[in-house]
Amino acid sequence: MATIDRVLDMVSEITETDRGTLTGSTALGDIPWDSLAVVGFIAAADEAFGKVLSPGRVAACATIADLAAVVEQQD
């Protein structure tokens, strides 16, 4: 499964948003994305990808595609 698809699934679950309404270009401000969602995403990314993400980098993301890019860029 591509990174963007996994990230879309994670965001859908974390924010309890219908997966069918989300795309890479979905603005995080248009869904229930708050500090708890950021923490949840960081934990989910660690579990799904084995990567520890910077809270600052995740919080700076504007779209779901930005989140996927952070995951892909993290060593």
Backbone atoms as SQL, in Angstrom:
CREATE TABLE atoms (id INTEGER PRIMARY KEY, chain TEXT, resi INTEGER, resn TEXT, atom TEXT, x REAL, y REAL, z REAL);
INSERT INTO atoms VALUES
  (1, 'A', 1, 'MET', 'N', 0.855, -1.182, 0.000),
  (2, 'A', 1, 'MET', 'CA', 0.000, 0.000, 0.000),
  (3, 'A', 1, 'MET', 'C', 0.897, 1.240, 0.000),
  (4, 'A', 2, 'ALA', 'N', 0.569, 2.206, -0.824),
  (5, 'A', 2, 'ALA', 'CA', 1.340, 3.440, -0.922),
  (6, 'A', 2, 'ALA', 'C', 1.242, 4.240, 0.373),
  (7, 'A', 3, 'THR', 'N', 2.278, 5.019, 0.641),
  (8, 'A', 3, 'THR', 'CA', 2.311, 5.833, 1.858),
  (9, 'A', 3, 'THR', 'C', 1.081, 6.713, 1.965),
  (10, 'A', 4, 'ILE', 'N', 0.695, 7.385, 0.891),
  (11, 'A', 4, 'ILE', 'CA', -0.452, 8.291, 0.956),
  (12, 'A', 4, 'ILE', 'C', -1.721, 7.537, 1.344),
  (13, 'A', 5, 'ASP', 'N', -1.897, 6.334, 0.841),
  (14, 'A', 5, 'ASP', 'CA', -3.090, 5.555, 1.187),
  (15, 'A', 5, 'ASP', 'C', -3.093, 5.166, 2.658),
  (16, 'A', 6, 'ARG', 'N', -1.941, 4.779, 3.172),
  (17, 'A', 6, 'ARG', 'CA', -1.847, 4.440, 4.595),
  (18, 'A', 6, 'ARG', 'C', -2.099, 5.667, 5.457),
  (19, 'A', 7, 'VAL', 'N', -1.547, 6.812, 5.044),
  (20, 'A', 7, 'VAL', 'CA', -1.753, 8.049, 5.798),
  (21, 'A', 7, 'VAL', 'C', -3.228, 8.453, 5.756),
  (22, 'A', 8, 'LEU', 'N', -3.862, 8.328, 4.609),
  (23, 'A', 8, 'LEU', 'CA', -5.298, 8.628, 4.514),
  (24, 'A', 8, 'LEU', 'C', -6.102, 7.746, 5.467),
  (25, 'A', 9, 'ASP', 'N', -5.773, 6.466, 5.527),
  (26, 'A', 9, 'ASP', 'CA', -6.455, 5.561, 6.456),
  (27, 'A', 9, 'ASP', 'C', -6.231, 5.986, 7.905),
  (28, 'A', 10, 'MET', 'N', -5.002, 6.353, 8.232),
  (29, 'A', 10, 'MET', 'CA', -4.674, 6.767, 9.597),
  (30, 'A', 10, 'MET', 'C', -5.431, 8.034, 9.979),
  (31, 'A', 11, 'VAL', 'N', -5.424, 9.027, 9.097),
  (32, 'A', 11, 'VAL', 'CA', -6.113, 10.286, 9.383),
  (33, 'A', 11, 'VAL', 'C', -7.612, 10.047, 9.524),
  (34, 'A', 12, 'SER', 'N', -8.163, 9.209, 8.677),
  (35, 'A', 12, 'SER', 'CA', -9.582, 8.880, 8.762),
  (36, 'A', 12, 'SER', 'C', -9.922, 8.300, 10.129),
  (37, 'A', 13, 'GLU', 'N', -9.105, 7.364, 10.578),
  (38, 'A', 13, 'GLU', 'CA', -9.360, 6.723, 11.874),
  (39, 'A', 13, 'GLU', 'C', -9.167, 7.699, 13.032),
  (40, 'A', 14, 'ILE', 'N', -8.092, 8.470, 12.997),
  (41, 'A', 14, 'ILE', 'CA', -7.781, 9.394, 14.093),
  (42, 'A', 14, 'ILE', 'C', -8.846, 10.473, 14.232),
  (43, 'A', 15, 'THR', 'N', -9.308, 11.000, 13.103),
  (44, 'A', 15, 'THR', 'CA', -10.265, 12.115, 13.142),
  (45, 'A', 15, 'THR', 'C', -11.712, 11.666, 13.039),
  (46, 'A', 16, 'GLU', 'N', -11.906, 10.341, 12.883),
  (47, 'A', 16, 'GLU', 'CA', -13.255, 9.791, 12.719),
  (48, 'A', 16, 'GLU', 'C', -13.991, 10.457, 11.556),
  (49, 'A', 17, 'THR', 'N', -13.236, 10.626, 10.462),
  (50, 'A', 17, 'THR', 'CA', -13.757, 11.224, 9.236),
  (51, 'A', 17, 'THR', 'C', -13.889, 10.123, 8.188),
  (52, 'A', 18, 'ASP', 'N', -14.978, 10.135, 7.432),
  (53, 'A', 18, 'ASP', 'CA', -15.206, 9.134, 6.391),
  (54, 'A', 18, 'ASP', 'C', -14.037, 9.128, 5.409),
  (55, 'A', 19, 'ARG', 'N', -13.420, 7.976, 5.240),
  (56, 'A', 19, 'ARG', 'CA', -12.247, 7.836, 4.366),
  (57, 'A', 19, 'ARG', 'C', -12.551, 8.287, 2.942),
  (58, 'A', 20, 'GLY', 'N', -13.766, 8.070, 2.480),
  (59, 'A', 20, 'GLY', 'CA', -14.144, 8.441, 1.128),
  (60, 'A', 20, 'GLY', 'C', -14.161, 9.936, 0.867),
  (61, 'A', 21, 'THR', 'N', -14.174, 10.733, 1.926),
  (62, 'A', 21, 'THR', 'CA', -14.190, 12.190, 1.761),
  (63, 'A', 21, 'THR', 'C', -12.792, 12.794, 1.789),
  (64, 'A', 22, 'LEU', 'N', -11.789, 11.975, 2.065),
  (65, 'A', 22, 'LEU', 'CA', -10.425, 12.482, 2.208),
  (66, 'A', 22, 'LEU', 'C', -9.589, 12.212, 0.961),
  (67, 'A', 23, 'THR', 'N', -8.751, 13.189, 0.615),
  (68, 'A', 23, 'THR', 'CA', -7.767, 13.042, -0.458),
  (69, 'A', 23, 'THR', 'C', -6.461, 13.648, 0.038),
  (70, 'A', 24, 'GLY', 'N', -5.426, 13.493, -0.734),
  (71, 'A', 24, 'GLY', 'CA', -4.154, 14.101, -0.370),
  (72, 'A', 24, 'GLY', 'C', -4.241, 15.604, -0.232),
  (73, 'A', 25, 'SER', 'N', -5.114, 16.225, -1.003),
  (74, 'A', 25, 'SER', 'CA', -5.227, 17.687, -0.962),
  (75, 'A', 25, 'SER', 'C', -6.179, 18.195, 0.117),
  (76, 'A', 26, 'THR', 'N', -6.770, 17.291, 0.892),
  (77, 'A', 26, 'THR', 'CA', -7.655, 17.727, 1.976),
  (78, 'A', 26, 'THR', 'C', -6.862, 18.560, 2.972),
  (79, 'A', 27, 'ALA', 'N', -7.356, 19.764, 3.242),
  (80, 'A', 27, 'ALA', 'CA', -6.715, 20.639, 4.226),
  (81, 'A', 27, 'ALA', 'C', -6.999, 20.115, 5.628),
  (82, 'A', 28, 'LEU', 'N', -5.966, 20.065, 6.446),
  (83, 'A', 28, 'LEU', 'CA', -6.145, 19.570, 7.809),
  (84, 'A', 28, 'LEU', 'C', -7.084, 20.473, 8.603),
  (85, 'A', 29, 'GLY', 'N', -7.156, 21.735, 8.235),
  (86, 'A', 29, 'GLY', 'CA', -8.072, 22.665, 8.889),
  (87, 'A', 29, 'GLY', 'C', -9.534, 22.391, 8.576),
  (88, 'A', 30, 'ASP', 'N', -9.788, 21.557, 7.567),
  (89, 'A', 30, 'ASP', 'CA', -11.163, 21.233, 7.180),
  (90, 'A', 30, 'ASP', 'C', -11.696, 19.975, 7.867),
  (91, 'A', 31, 'ILE', 'N', -10.850, 19.329, 8.660),
  (92, 'A', 31, 'ILE', 'CA', -11.258, 18.132, 9.398),
  (93, 'A', 31, 'ILE', 'C', -10.923, 18.355, 10.873),
  (94, 'A', 32, 'PRO', 'N', -11.396, 17.499, 11.769),
  (95, 'A', 32, 'PRO', 'CA', -11.097, 17.681, 13.196),
  (96, 'A', 32, 'PRO', 'C', -9.626, 17.373, 13.519),
  (97, 'A', 33, 'TRP', 'N', -8.742, 18.259, 13.110),
  (98, 'A', 33, 'TRP', 'CA', -7.301, 18.074, 13.299),
  (99, 'A', 33, 'TRP', 'C', -6.833, 19.041, 14.375),
  (100, 'A', 34, 'ASP', 'N', -6.500, 18.504, 15.544),
  (101, 'A', 34, 'ASP', 'CA', -6.055, 19.326, 16.668),
  (102, 'A', 34, 'ASP', 'C', -4.805, 18.702, 17.273),
  (103, 'A', 35, 'SER', 'N', -4.378, 19.207, 18.423),
  (104, 'A', 35, 'SER', 'CA', -3.144, 18.710, 19.031),
  (105, 'A', 35, 'SER', 'C', -3.235, 17.222, 19.379),
  (106, 'A', 36, 'LEU', 'N', -4.408, 16.763, 19.774),
  (107, 'A', 36, 'LEU', 'CA', -4.565, 15.334, 20.061),
  (108, 'A', 36, 'LEU', 'C', -4.442, 14.501, 18.786),
  (109, 'A', 37, 'ALA', 'N', -4.933, 15.034, 17.678),
  (110, 'A', 37, 'ALA', 'CA', -4.795, 14.335, 16.395),
  (111, 'A', 37, 'ALA', 'C', -3.325, 14.256, 15.993),
  (112, 'A', 38, 'VAL', 'N', -2.575, 15.332, 16.240),
  (113, 'A', 38, 'VAL', 'CA', -1.141, 15.332, 15.929),
  (114, 'A', 38, 'VAL', 'C', -0.440, 14.228, 16.716),
  (115, 'A', 39, 'VAL', 'N', -0.718, 14.165, 18.016),
  (116, 'A', 39, 'VAL', 'CA', -0.104, 13.138, 18.863),
  (117, 'A', 39, 'VAL', 'C', -0.528, 11.741, 18.398),
  (118, 'A', 40, 'GLY', 'N', -1.804, 11.586, 18.082),
  (119, 'A', 40, 'GLY', 'CA', -2.293, 10.300, 17.587),
  (120, 'A', 40, 'GLY', 'C', -1.627, 9.900, 16.286),
  (121, 'A', 41, 'PHE', 'N', -1.424, 10.872, 15.396),
  (122, 'A', 41, 'PHE', 'CA', -0.775, 10.583, 14.118),
  (123, 'A', 41, 'PHE', 'C', 0.678, 10.170, 14.327),
  (124, 'A', 42, 'ILE', 'N', 1.372, 10.855, 15.222),
  (125, 'A', 42, 'ILE', 'CA', 2.770, 10.510, 15.498),
  (126, 'A', 42, 'ILE', 'C', 2.861, 9.077, 16.025),
  (127, 'A', 43, 'ALA', 'N', 1.969, 8.714, 16.935),
  (128, 'A', 43, 'ALA', 'CA', 1.960, 7.352, 17.484),
  (129, 'A', 43, 'ALA', 'C', 1.616, 6.331, 16.401),
  (130, 'A', 44, 'ALA', 'N', 0.634, 6.653, 15.563),
  (131, 'A', 44, 'ALA', 'CA', 0.227, 5.740, 14.493),
  (132, 'A', 44, 'ALA', 'C', 1.342, 5.569, 13.460),
  (133, 'A', 45, 'ALA', 'N', 2.057, 6.649, 13.156),
  (134, 'A', 45, 'ALA', 'CA', 3.158, 6.573, 12.189),
  (135, 'A', 45, 'ALA', 'C', 4.290, 5.712, 12.736),
  (136, 'A', 46, 'ASP', 'N', 4.545, 5.821, 14.032),
  (137, 'A', 46, 'ASP', 'CA', 5.571, 4.991, 14.652),
  (138, 'A', 46, 'ASP', 'C', 5.197, 3.516, 14.523),
  (139, 'A', 47, 'GLU', 'N', 3.933, 3.214, 14.776),
  (140, 'A', 47, 'GLU', 'CA', 3.474, 1.824, 14.690),
  (141, 'A', 47, 'GLU', 'C', 3.440, 1.316, 13.246),
  (142, 'A', 48, 'ALA', 'N', 2.920, 2.134, 12.333),
  (143, 'A', 48, 'ALA', 'CA', 2.731, 1.698, 10.947),
  (144, 'A', 48, 'ALA', 'C', 4.019, 1.694, 10.125),
  (145, 'A', 49, 'PHE', 'N', 4.877, 2.684, 10.373),
  (146, 'A', 49, 'PHE', 'CA', 6.064, 2.852, 9.538),
  (147, 'A', 49, 'PHE', 'C', 7.377, 2.648, 10.289),
  (148, 'A', 50, 'GLY', 'N', 7.304, 2.567, 11.632),
  (149, 'A', 50, 'GLY', 'CA', 8.526, 2.456, 12.423),
  (150, 'A', 50, 'GLY', 'C', 9.344, 3.728, 12.401),
  (151, 'A', 51, 'LYS', 'N', 8.663, 4.871, 12.261),
  (152, 'A', 51, 'LYS', 'CA', 9.348, 6.159, 12.190),
  (153, 'A', 51, 'LYS', 'C', 8.831, 7.075, 13.291),
  (154, 'A', 52, 'VAL', 'N', 9.756, 7.746, 13.978),
  (155, 'A', 52, 'VAL', 'CA', 9.383, 8.712, 15.004),
  (156, 'A', 52, 'VAL', 'C', 9.419, 10.092, 14.354),
  (157, 'A', 53, 'LEU', 'N', 8.255, 10.716, 14.259),
  (158, 'A', 53, 'LEU', 'CA', 8.137, 12.004, 13.581),
  (159, 'A', 53, 'LEU', 'C', 8.254, 13.153, 14.571),
  (160, 'A', 54, 'SER', 'N', 8.764, 14.266, 14.089),
  (161, 'A', 54, 'SER', 'CA', 8.865, 15.478, 14.890),
  (162, 'A', 54, 'SER', 'C', 7.486, 16.112, 15.045),
  (163, 'A', 55, 'PRO', 'N', 7.066, 16.383, 16.285),
  (164, 'A', 55, 'PRO', 'CA', 5.767, 17.033, 16.475),
  (165, 'A', 55, 'PRO', 'C', 5.668, 18.367, 15.729),
  (166, 'A', 56, 'GLY', 'N', 6.758, 19.111, 15.690),
  (167, 'A', 56, 'GLY', 'CA', 6.750, 20.391, 14.994),
  (168, 'A', 56, 'GLY', 'C', 6.518, 20.252, 13.503),
  (169, 'A', 57, 'ARG', 'N', 7.146, 19.247, 12.906),
  (170, 'A', 57, 'ARG', 'CA', 6.965, 19.026, 11.466),
  (171, 'A', 57, 'ARG', 'C', 5.550, 18.572, 11.154),
  (172, 'A', 58, 'VAL', 'N', 4.991, 17.704, 12.001),
  (173, 'A', 58, 'VAL', 'CA', 3.620, 17.238, 11.781),
  (174, 'A', 58, 'VAL', 'C', 2.647, 18.398, 11.960),
  (175, 'A', 59, 'ALA', 'N', 2.837, 19.194, 13.003),
  (176, 'A', 59, 'ALA', 'CA', 1.937, 20.318, 13.273),
  (177, 'A', 59, 'ALA', 'C', 2.000, 21.374, 12.173),
  (178, 'A', 60, 'ALA', 'N', 3.125, 21.467, 11.471),
  (179, 'A', 60, 'ALA', 'CA', 3.284, 22.463, 10.406),
  (180, 'A', 60, 'ALA', 'C', 2.620, 22.049, 9.097),
  (181, 'A', 61, 'CYS', 'N', 2.170, 20.821, 8.997),
  (182, 'A', 61, 'CYS', 'CA', 1.550, 20.338, 7.760),
  (183, 'A', 61, 'CYS', 'C', 0.205, 21.018, 7.523),
  (184, 'A', 62, 'ALA', 'N', -0.073, 21.303, 6.252),
  (185, 'A', 62, 'ALA', 'CA', -1.338, 21.945, 5.883),
  (186, 'A', 62, 'ALA', 'C', -2.326, 20.962, 5.265),
  (187, 'A', 63, 'THR', 'N', -1.811, 19.905, 4.636),
  (188, 'A', 63, 'THR', 'CA', -2.680, 18.941, 3.955),
  (189, 'A', 63, 'THR', 'C', -2.276, 17.513, 4.331),
  (190, 'A', 64, 'ILE', 'N', -3.114, 16.576, 3.954),
  (191, 'A', 64, 'ILE', 'CA', -2.788, 15.170, 4.195),
  (192, 'A', 64, 'ILE', 'C', -1.570, 14.758, 3.365),
  (193, 'A', 65, 'ALA', 'N', -1.428, 15.294, 2.167),
  (194, 'A', 65, 'ALA', 'CA', -0.244, 15.003, 1.349),
  (195, 'A', 65, 'ALA', 'C', 1.023, 15.486, 2.046),
  (196, 'A', 66, 'ASP', 'N', 0.939, 16.606, 2.757),
  (197, 'A', 66, 'ASP', 'CA', 2.087, 17.093, 3.526),
  (198, 'A', 66, 'ASP', 'C', 2.473, 16.079, 4.604),
  (199, 'A', 67, 'LEU', 'N', 1.473, 15.488, 5.263),
  (200, 'A', 67, 'LEU', 'CA', 1.749, 14.463, 6.277),
  (201, 'A', 67, 'LEU', 'C', 2.475, 13.276, 5.651),
  (202, 'A', 68, 'ALA', 'N', 2.001, 12.843, 4.489),
  (203, 'A', 68, 'ALA', 'CA', 2.640, 11.718, 3.802),
  (204, 'A', 68, 'ALA', 'C', 4.083, 12.056, 3.436),
  (205, 'A', 69, 'ALA', 'N', 4.326, 13.286, 3.021),
  (206, 'A', 69, 'ALA', 'CA', 5.683, 13.706, 2.671),
  (207, 'A', 69, 'ALA', 'C', 6.593, 13.685, 3.895),
  (208, 'A', 70, 'VAL', 'N', 6.086, 14.111, 5.043),
  (209, 'A', 70, 'VAL', 'CA', 6.875, 14.076, 6.278),
  (210, 'A', 70, 'VAL', 'C', 7.247, 12.633, 6.610),
  (211, 'A', 71, 'VAL', 'N', 6.297, 11.729, 6.473),
  (212, 'A', 71, 'VAL', 'CA', 6.571, 10.312, 6.734),
  (213, 'A', 71, 'VAL', 'C', 7.650, 9.803, 5.781),
  (214, 'A', 72, 'GLU', 'N', 7.527, 10.114, 4.503),
  (215, 'A', 72, 'GLU', 'CA', 8.482, 9.618, 3.510),
  (216, 'A', 72, 'GLU', 'C', 9.873, 10.208, 3.704),
  (217, 'A', 73, 'GLN', 'N', 9.954, 11.448, 4.180),
  (218, 'A', 73, 'GLN', 'CA', 11.242, 12.114, 4.339),
  (219, 'A', 73, 'GLN', 'C', 11.953, 11.726, 5.630),
  (220, 'A', 74, 'GLN', 'N', 11.220, 11.191, 6.591),
  (221, 'A', 74, 'GLN', 'CA', 11.814, 10.832, 7.881),
  (222, 'A', 74, 'GLN', 'C', 12.646, 9.566, 7.749),
  (223, 'A', 75, 'ASP', 'N', 13.860, 9.609, 8.275),
  (224, 'A', 75, 'ASP', 'CA', 14.735, 8.422, 8.254),
  (225, 'A', 75, 'ASP', 'C', 14.367, 7.463, 9.355);
